[in-house]
Amino acid sequence: MNEQPAQMVTLPSASLDSAGHFKLLTASVVPRPIAWTSTLSRAGVPNLAPFSFYTVVSTTPPMVALTLERSSTGGSKDTQRNIEETGEFVINVVSSDLAEQMSRTAVESAADVDEFQLAGVEPTPSLHLKAPRVAEARISMECTLHSILRPGSDTVLIGQIQTFHVAEDLMMANGHIDVDKMEVIGRVDSRFIRVHSPFRLP
């Protein structure tokens, strides 16, 4: 016997404020991957911050997009300012063993604070960028800024990946990455989730 369709609540977006939009979006677009983004300020201060409005936008050339909200004061976040000024950033994939360190960098800190030290992780040099990678991350992607979009209240930064760094034990002979070994962390509403039981359908 088929179940009856659920009763729906209809919410026109025009009837909601920004907080209402945020609550619905973050609980509907799930799970969201986390781009643990490392940058370097023009003054040479390393910055590290996680963003879950993040996705692939092109495979050839490989490109990803970060969507950044405004800071609590209404201005640009340090990450956005650094990317706009230097034209580069690194996305570090967050595995479950780095969840606590990643969470420490989710708070807004002064521009002169080194979030690598705050998180207790090690910066390691990138191959082509001045911005450092997270040494403990199993996957990192060096990106150069391709374009900036401001379609609404947030800013979309599109980066072209110049270099992939993947832990050797994750690389399989067919060129795929063994995601099962990583237990990647994502976001569901305001909570985190471990991606640990992927399955296939015929």
Secondary structure, 3 states (H helix, E strand, C coil): CCCCCCCCCCCCHHHCCHHHHHHHHHHHCCCEECEEEEEECCCCCEEEEEECCEEEEEECCEEEEEEECCCCCCCCCHHHHHHHHHCEEEEEECEHHHHHHHHHCCCCCCCCCCHHHHHCCCEECCCCCCCCEECCCCEEEEEEEEEEECCCCCEEEEEEEEEEEECHHHECCCCCECHHHCCEEEEECCEEEEECCCCCCC
